[in-house]
Amino acid sequence: MKKIILIIIGKFCILNISAQKINKAVSKPVTDLYFDTKIVDEYRNLENLENPQTINWMKSQTAYANSVLNLIPKRNYYIEKRLEFDKRRGYSVSELKMTKNDKYFYLKRNANEKIAKLYYRERGSEKEELLYDPASYENSEANHEFIINYISLVGMVVKLLFQ
């Protein structure tokens, strides 16, 4: 066990040693005062995306990252596999909420859909019931898509927050 811990610590030390040492970002510290507390931002200058120095630094970092990523053996094979797996995905479920009496409410989005729908089912049951589809919501706003981005169960009433 001690050997394993030493090996892990050694790996972390080696990773830190091999970290990028060249082309570090230029630091121009800026101090702000918030509620009598001084806060130093060492790299505020990197927020200016029109500064040629920042642009050049970002381009060099991109080139460095690409050079490291291009060293990965069979990189294109893994990218193609990942894209293949993404195409296989049937659906995704999120915002699962369960009640005390084993009723499930959740958002489900099929792979070919852009917007998740609200579903309901009881524990142990394979039958799910579509409660709400935002795409079918009729409203007076033209060219506006509604999505559900929050579910809250209060008692047995489902509250939805739309965007």
N, C-alpha and C positions, 0 to 999 in steps of 0.2 A: 504493500500500500504506500509506503514511504517513497519507494522508487517511482511509482506512478505520479505522485505529487511533485517530486523533483523534476520529472520529465516534463510535466505540464508547465511548471514554473520556468524551466529552461526554454521551452518553446516560446512562451510569452516574452522572455528576455531577448531571444533571437529575433522575434518579430519586431520588437521595439528598436533593436539595433539596425535592422534592415529597412526601417521606415525611410521615406524620401528625405534626403538631406539637402538636395539642390533645389533651386528655384522656389524658395519659400516666399510667401506673400509678404509684401512690404507693409510694415506696421507703422501707422501714424496715429498714436494714441490720442483720443479725445476724452475729456473728462466732463461729465454732466453732474449736476447737483439736484438730487431728488429728496425732498423732505430732510434736508441737512445731512444727507448721505452722499458721498462722492462715489460715482460709478465710472470706472475707466473702461472704455471700449477700445481695445487694442487694434481692431481692424475695421473701424467705421469707414475708412477710405474705400474699402471693397464694396460698399453699398452703391457707390457712384458707377453705374454700368456704362457711362459715357466717357469715363476717364480712360485714355489710351493705355496707361500703365495697368489698370485693372483688366482691360480687354486682353492685353498681351499675356498677362499672368494666367487668365482663364484659358486662353488658347493653348498655352504651354502645359497647363495641367491636363487639358483634354488630350493632348498629344501623348503625355506621359501615361495617363490612364489607358489609352488605347494600346500603347506599346506593351504595357503589362498584360492587358486582357488578350492581346494577340499571341502571347506566349502559352496560353492554355491549350494543351493538346486536344485535338478533336473538337475545337470550339464550335465550328459550324454544325457539327453533328448534334451537339447538345442544344444549340439554338433551334435547330429543326425539330428535335424531339420535343422541346418545350412548346413550340408552336403547334405541333401535332396533338399534344396533351390538352392544350387550350381549346382546340377545336372539338375534342371529345367531350368536354364538360357539358353535362346535360342541363344543370341548373345550379343556382346558389341560393342558400337560405341564410337570412340574417334577422336580427332583432327578435330572436325567439323569446317569447314571454309565456310563462306557465302559471296557471292559477292553482290554488290549493286543492281543487277537485280535479286535477289532471286534465285540464283543457289547454291546448297549445294554440297560440296566436303567433304568426310569423310572416315575414316578408319573403317571397319567393320570386326569383327571376330566372326564366329559361334562358339558355345560351343565345337564342336568337332574338331576345327581347331587350329593350333599353331600360324599361321601367319595371320595378318590382311591384307585385300585387300582394294584397293582404289575404292570408289564408287562415283557416281554423280547422283543427281536428282534435279528437279526443285520444288520450293515451291508449295504445294498443290497437287503435283503429287504423286501417290503411286508407280509409275514405277521408279525403280532405275536401273542404268546402271553400270556394272562393267567396270572400266577403266583400272585397272592394277592388276594383281595377281603376287606377287613376286615369288611364288612357280613355276610358269611357265616360269620364266626368264631363258633363255638359255645362259650359259656363259662357259668360258673355265676353270673355277675353279671347280675342282671336290670336292665333299663333302662339299660344302659351301651353306648355306641357306641365302637368302637375305630377309631383312625385311625393311619396310618403317617406319622410326621413326620421320619423320618431313614432314609437308606439308606447302607450302607457295604459296599463290596466287599472281602472279605479272601480272597485266592486266587480261587476261583470260587464261594465261598459268599456268599450275600447275607444280611447281618444287618439286621434291621428293629428299629426302636425304636418301641414303641407308646405311646400316651397313653390 
